[in-house]
Amino acid sequence: MIMGFLNDPFMQRALLAAVLVGITAPAVGIHLVQRRQALMGDGIGHVAMTGVGLGFLLSTNPVWMATAVSVAGAITMELIRTYGRTRGDIALALLFYGGMAGGVMLINLSPTGSNANLVSYLFGSLSTVSDEDVVAICVLAAFVLLVSLGLRRQLFAVSQDEEFARVTGLPVRALNLLIAVIAAVTVTVAMRVVGLLLVSALMVVPVAAAQQLSRSFRTTFAVAVLIGTGVTLAGTITTYYNDVPPGATIVLLAIAVFIALTALATPLARRRARAAERAPDACDVDVPAAHGRADDVTV
C-alpha cells in the first residue's frame, strides 16, 4: 500500500507541493507575526482571486497570473500602510473586497472557468495540481526561501523595530516592500494546497505554535517550519485515504498542534515562574530584541 502510495504520480506532485508550502508559509509568516500583520496573508488571498480570474480569462496559468496580481496588491497594501493615515483601513477594505469580487466576475466571464474552478482555488484541491503547477510552485518557493534565509537578519531587524533598523542604516522601505512581495508569492505557492481563504492560517498558526516552545528567533523559525511541513504532509496523506478537503484538514491539524503545545507549555511556564519567585536574587537582564542578533533574540 505504501509503495503504491509513493508511486502514484498524483501523490508525488501533491507531496512535493505540500512540502514546499509547509516550508515557505511559516518562513514568511514569522515576519508577519513579528510585525503584527497576521491577517496580511488573508488580504493578499482576496486580491489573488483577481489574478486567478485573469488567468482563466486570458487562458494562461492562473498561478503565474495570481502571482503578478498578488505582488501588485501586496505592494499597494504596504504603501497604504505607510502613507494611508486615517483612510488607510477603508482603502484596504476596498482592495480586499474588490479583489475577491473581481476574481469571481472574471472567472465566470471566462469560457473555461466555472464555480468548481473557483472552489478549488479558494479551499485547495490536490487532485487538480498539474505538472505545470508544480514547476511554478518550485520556482516561487525557491525565490521565497532564498530571500527569507539570505536576508533573515535584515528582515528580522525591520520586522522587530523599524526605527532601530532605520538608525542602523538599513533600507527600511525597501525591506518592508520585500516582505510584502514574498508574502504575496507565498500565498500563490500555497493556494493549490490549502486554498486562498486558508493560506493565512498556515502562515501564522505554526509560528504561534512554535512560540509556545521557544522565544528565540532561530528556534522558533526551525520549529515552525517543522510543524508546517508535518501538518501539510499529514493533511495530504489524510486526503489521499479519505474524502476530505486538503486545506481544511491541514489547517485543523495545525490548530490541533497549537492547542497541544499550548497545553504542554502552560505548566512548564508556571513551573519556571515559581522557580524564579524562589530565587529573588537572580538578576535577569532583558536585552531589547532589535539590538540582538536574529539567531538568538526573542520573538
WONORZI-V469266 format. One record per residue. N is the residue number from 0. RES is the residue in one letter. PHI is phi in whole degrees, 0 to 359 (999 if undefined). PSI is psi in degrees with one decimal (* if undefined). OMEGA is omega in whole degrees, 0 to 359 (none if undefined). Layout:
n=[N & N]
res=[RES & RES]
phi=[PHI & PHI]
psi=[PSI & PSI]
omega=[OMEGA & OMEGA]
//
This chain:
n=[0 & 1 & 2 & 3 & 4 & 5 & 6 & 7 & 8 & 9 & 10 & 11 & 12 & 13 & 14 & 15 & 16 & 17 & 18 & 19 & 20 & 21 & 22 & 23 & 24 & 25 & 26 & 27 & 28 & 29 & 30 & 31 & 32 & 33 & 34 & 35 & 36 & 37 & 38 & 39 & 40 & 41 & 42 & 43 & 44 & 45 & 46 & 47 & 48 & 49 & 50 & 51 & 52 & 53 & 54 & 55 & 56 & 57 & 58 & 59 & 60 & 61 & 62 & 63 & 64 & 65 & 66 & 67 & 68 & 69 & 70 & 71 & 72 & 73 & 74 & 75 & 76 & 77 & 78 & 79 & 80 & 81 & 82 & 83 & 84 & 85 & 86 & 87 & 88 & 89 & 90 & 91 & 92 & 93 & 94 & 95 & 96 & 97 & 98 & 99 & 100 & 101 & 102 & 103 & 104 & 105 & 106 & 107 & 108 & 109 & 110 & 111 & 112 & 113 & 114 & 115 & 116 & 117 & 118 & 119 & 120 & 121 & 122 & 123 & 124 & 125 & 126 & 127 & 128 & 129 & 130 & 131 & 132 & 133 & 134 & 135 & 136 & 137 & 138 & 139 & 140 & 141 & 142 & 143 & 144 & 145 & 146 & 147 & 148 & 149 & 150 & 151 & 152 & 153 & 154 & 155 & 156 & 157 & 158 & 159 & 160 & 161 & 162 & 163 & 164 & 165 & 166 & 167 & 168 & 169 & 170 & 171 & 172 & 173 & 174 & 175 & 176 & 177 & 178 & 179 & 180 & 181 & 182 & 183 & 184 & 185 & 186 & 187 & 188 & 189 & 190 & 191 & 192 & 193 & 194 & 195 & 196 & 197 & 198 & 199 & 200 & 201 & 202 & 203 & 204 & 205 & 206 & 207 & 208 & 209 & 210 & 211 & 212 & 213 & 214 & 215 & 216 & 217 & 218 & 219 & 220 & 221 & 222 & 223 & 224 & 225 & 226 & 227 & 228 & 229 & 230 & 231 & 232 & 233 & 234 & 235 & 236 & 237 & 238 & 239 & 240 & 241 & 242 & 243 & 244 & 245 & 246 & 247 & 248 & 249 & 250 & 251 & 252 & 253 & 254 & 255 & 256 & 257 & 258 & 259 & 260 & 261 & 262 & 263 & 264 & 265 & 266 & 267 & 268 & 269 & 270 & 271 & 272 & 273 & 274 & 275 & 276 & 277 & 278 & 279 & 280 & 281 & 282 & 283 & 284 & 285 & 286 & 287 & 288 & 289 & 290 & 291 & 292 & 293 & 294 & 295 & 296 & 297 & 298]
res=[M & I & M & G & F & L & N & D & P & F & M & Q & R & A & L & L & A & A & V & L & V & G & I & T & A & P & A & V & G & I & H & L & V & Q & R & R & Q & A & L & M & G & D & G & I & G & H & V & A & M & T & G & V & G & L & G & F & L & L & S & T & N & P & V & W & M & A & T & A & V & S & V & A & G & A & I & T & M & E & L & I & R & T & Y & G & R & T & R & G & D & I & A & L & A & L & L & F & Y & G & G & M & A & G & G & V & M & L & I & N & L & S & P & T & G & S & N & A & N & L & V & S & Y & L & F & G & S & L & S & T & V & S & D & E & D & V & V & A & I & C & V & L & A & A & F & V & L & L & V & S & L & G & L & R & R & Q & L & F & A & V & S & Q & D & E & E & F & A & R & V & T & G & L & P & V & R & A & L & N & L & L & I & A & V & I & A & A & V & T & V & T & V & A & M & R & V & V & G & L & L & L & V & S & A & L & M & V & V & P & V & A & A & A & Q & Q & L & S & R & S & F & R & T & T & F & A & V & A & V & L & I & G & T & G & V & T & L & A & G & T & I & T & T & Y & Y & N & D & V & P & P & G & A & T & I & V & L & L & A & I & A & V & F & I & A & L & T & A & L & A & T & P & L & A & R & R & R & A & R & A & A & E & R & A & P & D & A & C & D & V & D & V & P & A & A & H & G & R & A & D & D & V & T & V]
phi=[999 & 292 & 296 & 297 & 298 & 284 & 272 & 287 & 302 & 300 & 285 & 298 & 295 & 296 & 293 & 297 & 297 & 296 & 297 & 296 & 293 & 297 & 275 & 288 & 300 & 292 & 299 & 272 & 300 & 297 & 285 & 293 & 296 & 300 & 273 & 58 & 237 & 300 & 265 & 298 & 299 & 295 & 296 & 296 & 299 & 297 & 295 & 298 & 299 & 297 & 296 & 298 & 299 & 296 & 300 & 291 & 294 & 264 & 58 & 241 & 296 & 300 & 296 & 292 & 294 & 296 & 298 & 298 & 292 & 295 & 298 & 298 & 293 & 293 & 296 & 299 & 299 & 293 & 294 & 294 & 298 & 281 & 244 & 292 & 58 & 288 & 267 & 298 & 294 & 292 & 298 & 296 & 299 & 297 & 294 & 296 & 289 & 295 & 296 & 294 & 297 & 297 & 296 & 298 & 295 & 293 & 290 & 278 & 282 & 289 & 293 & 254 & 273 & 201 & 297 & 296 & 299 & 297 & 297 & 296 & 276 & 287 & 239 & 87 & 202 & 294 & 290 & 259 & 286 & 262 & 299 & 296 & 296 & 296 & 298 & 298 & 297 & 297 & 296 & 293 & 295 & 299 & 297 & 298 & 292 & 299 & 289 & 297 & 275 & 292 & 245 & 298 & 292 & 294 & 294 & 296 & 299 & 286 & 284 & 279 & 204 & 297 & 296 & 295 & 299 & 293 & 296 & 283 & 97 & 287 & 283 & 301 & 298 & 294 & 292 & 299 & 294 & 295 & 299 & 298 & 293 & 290 & 294 & 296 & 296 & 297 & 300 & 287 & 297 & 272 & 293 & 283 & 261 & 253 & 93 & 293 & 277 & 243 & 297 & 300 & 297 & 287 & 278 & 251 & 298 & 300 & 293 & 298 & 293 & 296 & 292 & 289 & 257 & 213 & 247 & 277 & 297 & 299 & 293 & 299 & 300 & 295 & 294 & 298 & 295 & 298 & 296 & 300 & 294 & 297 & 287 & 290 & 294 & 298 & 294 & 294 & 294 & 299 & 296 & 294 & 268 & 226 & 276 & 230 & 291 & 294 & 300 & 296 & 297 & 296 & 294 & 295 & 295 & 297 & 294 & 297 & 296 & 300 & 297 & 296 & 290 & 295 & 296 & 285 & 282 & 300 & 295 & 294 & 294 & 295 & 296 & 295 & 295 & 295 & 295 & 292 & 293 & 279 & 235 & 293 & 276 & 289 & 246 & 255 & 260 & 276 & 265 & 306 & 301 & 291 & 267 & 266 & 265 & 294 & 274 & 224 & 277 & 279 & 241]
psi=[-40.4 & -41.7 & -40.0 & -37.8 & -45.3 & -24.6 & -6.2 & 117.7 & -36.9 & -43.3 & -28.9 & -45.9 & -43.6 & -42.6 & -39.9 & -45.2 & -39.7 & -42.8 & -45.0 & -39.7 & -42.3 & -27.7 & -48.5 & -39.2 & -51.2 & -30.8 & -35.2 & -36.0 & -31.3 & -32.7 & -36.9 & -38.3 & -42.3 & -36.9 & 2.1 & 42.6 & 45.8 & -27.8 & 7.8 & -39.3 & -35.3 & -43.0 & -42.1 & -36.2 & -37.8 & -45.4 & -36.8 & -23.2 & -35.1 & -39.6 & -40.9 & -45.7 & -41.3 & -37.2 & -45.1 & -39.8 & -37.9 & 4.5 & 43.0 & 170.9 & 118.6 & -27.8 & -47.3 & -41.1 & -40.4 & -35.2 & -46.6 & -46.5 & -39.2 & -41.9 & -44.9 & -42.2 & -39.7 & -40.1 & -41.3 & -42.1 & -42.1 & -40.0 & -37.7 & -40.5 & -36.4 & -41.5 & -1.0 & -29.9 & -137.7 & -25.2 & 5.3 & -39.7 & -35.4 & -42.5 & -41.6 & -40.9 & -42.8 & -39.3 & -45.7 & -53.8 & -33.7 & -37.6 & -43.2 & -47.0 & -40.6 & -39.3 & -43.8 & -43.8 & -46.8 & -38.7 & -27.6 & -24.0 & -21.0 & 138.8 & -22.1 & -4.2 & 157.7 & 170.1 & -30.9 & -41.5 & -41.4 & -45.4 & -38.4 & -31.5 & -28.4 & -38.8 & 2.5 & 146.5 & 101.0 & -27.6 & -16.2 & 4.5 & 116.9 & 172.4 & -38.0 & -38.9 & -40.5 & -40.8 & -45.5 & -43.1 & -41.8 & -45.1 & -46.4 & -40.5 & -38.8 & -40.6 & -46.2 & -45.8 & -37.3 & -44.2 & -45.8 & -41.1 & -39.9 & -32.6 & 29.8 & -38.0 & -45.1 & -42.7 & -38.2 & -43.9 & -45.4 & -27.3 & -32.8 & -44.7 & 98.9 & -39.1 & -45.0 & -40.6 & -38.8 & -39.7 & -36.1 & -3.6 & 7.1 & 145.4 & 82.5 & -45.7 & -43.4 & -39.6 & -37.6 & -43.4 & -36.4 & -40.6 & -41.7 & -39.9 & -47.5 & -27.8 & -41.6 & -43.0 & -39.1 & -38.6 & -44.0 & -29.7 & -40.5 & -12.7 & -26.6 & -18.7 & -53.6 & -14.8 & 154.2 & -29.5 & -13.4 & -5.1 & -34.0 & -34.9 & -39.2 & -20.4 & -24.4 & -46.4 & -45.6 & -34.6 & -45.6 & -37.7 & -42.2 & -32.9 & -16.8 & -22.2 & -28.0 & 150.9 & -4.1 & 147.1 & -45.9 & -49.1 & -42.2 & -42.1 & -49.0 & -45.9 & -40.3 & -41.1 & -41.1 & -43.9 & -45.3 & -44.3 & -41.1 & -45.3 & -33.1 & -39.8 & -46.1 & -40.8 & -38.6 & -43.9 & -39.9 & -40.6 & -32.8 & -40.5 & -15.4 & 148.6 & 74.3 & 151.4 & 133.5 & -44.3 & -48.5 & -39.8 & -45.2 & -44.7 & -41.6 & -36.8 & -40.6 & -41.6 & -38.2 & -40.1 & -42.2 & -45.3 & -42.9 & -43.8 & -33.1 & -43.5 & -33.8 & -38.1 & -28.2 & -52.1 & -31.6 & -39.5 & -39.6 & -39.0 & -41.5 & -37.9 & -41.7 & -38.3 & -37.1 & -35.8 & -31.0 & -6.0 & 69.0 & -18.2 & -10.7 & 134.2 & 112.3 & 121.9 & 122.5 & 122.7 & 125.6 & 132.8 & -38.0 & -17.7 & -4.7 & -169.7 & 151.8 & -14.4 & -20.2 & -1.7 & 164.9 & 156.9 & *]
omega=[181 & 180 & 177 & 179 & 182 & 182 & 180 & 181 & 178 & 181 & 175 & 178 & 183 & 181 & 178 & 179 & 181 & 179 & 181 & 178 & 181 & 179 & 188 & 184 & 177 & 180 & 176 & 183 & 181 & 178 & 178 & 178 & 178 & 183 & 184 & 177 & 186 & 183 & 180 & 179 & 178 & 178 & 178 & 178 & 176 & 181 & 182 & 179 & 177 & 177 & 177 & 178 & 177 & 179 & 178 & 182 & 182 & 179 & 175 & 180 & 181 & 181 & 181 & 179 & 178 & 178 & 181 & 181 & 180 & 179 & 178 & 179 & 180 & 177 & 177 & 178 & 180 & 178 & 177 & 179 & 183 & 188 & 190 & 182 & 188 & 183 & 183 & 182 & 178 & 179 & 178 & 179 & 178 & 180 & 182 & 185 & 176 & 178 & 179 & 181 & 179 & 179 & 179 & 181 & 184 & 183 & 177 & 175 & 181 & 179 & 181 & 181 & 179 & 178 & 178 & 176 & 182 & 181 & 181 & 178 & 180 & 186 & 179 & 179 & 183 & 183 & 181 & 179 & 183 & 176 & 179 & 177 & 181 & 178 & 180 & 180 & 180 & 181 & 182 & 179 & 178 & 178 & 181 & 182 & 178 & 180 & 185 & 181 & 182 & 181 & 187 & 181 & 180 & 180 & 177 & 183 & 183 & 178 & 183 & 185 & 183 & 183 & 179 & 179 & 179 & 180 & 181 & 176 & 179 & 177 & 189 & 182 & 180 & 179 & 176 & 178 & 179 & 177 & 178 & 181 & 182 & 174 & 178 & 179 & 179 & 178 & 181 & 174 & 188 & 190 & 179 & 182 & 184 & 178 & 184 & 183 & 184 & 185 & 181 & 180 & 181 & 177 & 188 & 188 & 177 & 178 & 178 & 178 & 180 & 180 & 176 & 182 & 185 & 176 & 178 & 184 & 183 & 182 & 179 & 179 & 183 & 182 & 180 & 178 & 177 & 179 & 180 & 179 & 181 & 183 & 178 & 176 & 180 & 179 & 179 & 179 & 177 & 179 & 180 & 184 & 182 & 181 & 180 & 180 & 184 & 183 & 180 & 179 & 181 & 181 & 179 & 176 & 178 & 179 & 178 & 177 & 178 & 180 & 181 & 181 & 176 & 179 & 179 & 186 & 184 & 178 & 177 & 178 & 178 & 179 & 177 & 180 & 178 & 178 & 179 & 179 & 180 & 179 & 184 & 182 & 181 & 183 & 178 & 181 & 179 & 177 & 179 & 188 & 185 & 181 & 180 & 178 & 181 & 183 & 187 & 181 & 184 & 179 & none]
//
